[in-house]
């Protein structure tokens, strides 16, 4: 059953996918990123989440990490276009329009973006698309 992107139900389903697939190995870039997602069409806005690769796997969860390397503020539609719809041009357009704000160590973000996409990542994104409304 599809869920609204980043809703509590979606996060639970995404967590189940991560748990099912197991450990993908050590991420190539150690980074903690706090996310502030604005204009969320459900629940409280903004939504706070964090991505942490310093634990040996890529972990995305609710709430903010106490010591992030980088903080990204992005609107919900742009986050969905980038992460689920696979439209990096949407993020670039939003960045140029001032809809995406980045604070902190940009070198880690650039390093993460420059990593080659592996087969497992494609599988994860396909599965996330399948659970997304």
DAUR-V946019 format. One record per backbone hydrogen bond with DSSP energy under -0.5 kcal/mol. CO is the residue of the C=O (numbers start at 1). NH is the residue of the N-H. Records with the same first field share a line. If there is no record, write none. Layout:
CO: NH  NH
//
This chain:
3: 133
4: 7
7: 11
8: 12
9: 13
10: 14
11: 15
12: 16
13: 17
14: 18
15: 19
16: 20
17: 21
18: 22
29: 31
31: 53  54
32: 69  70
33: 51
34: 72
35: 37  49
36: 38  74
37: 46  47
38: 76
47: 37
48: 63
49: 35
50: 61
51: 33
52: 59
53: 56
57: 59
58: 60
59: 52
61: 50
69: 105
70: 34
71: 103
72: 36  74
73: 101
74: 38
75: 79
76: 80
77: 81
78: 82
79: 83
80: 84  85
81: 87
86: 88
87: 90  91
88: 92
89: 93
90: 94
91: 95
92: 96
93: 97
94: 99  100
95: 98
101: 73
103: 71
104: 106
105: 108  109
106: 110
107: 111
108: 112
109: 113
110: 114
112: 115
116: 118
118: 122
119: 123
120: 124
121: 125
122: 126
123: 127
124: 128
125: 129
126: 130
127: 131
129: 132
131: 3
//
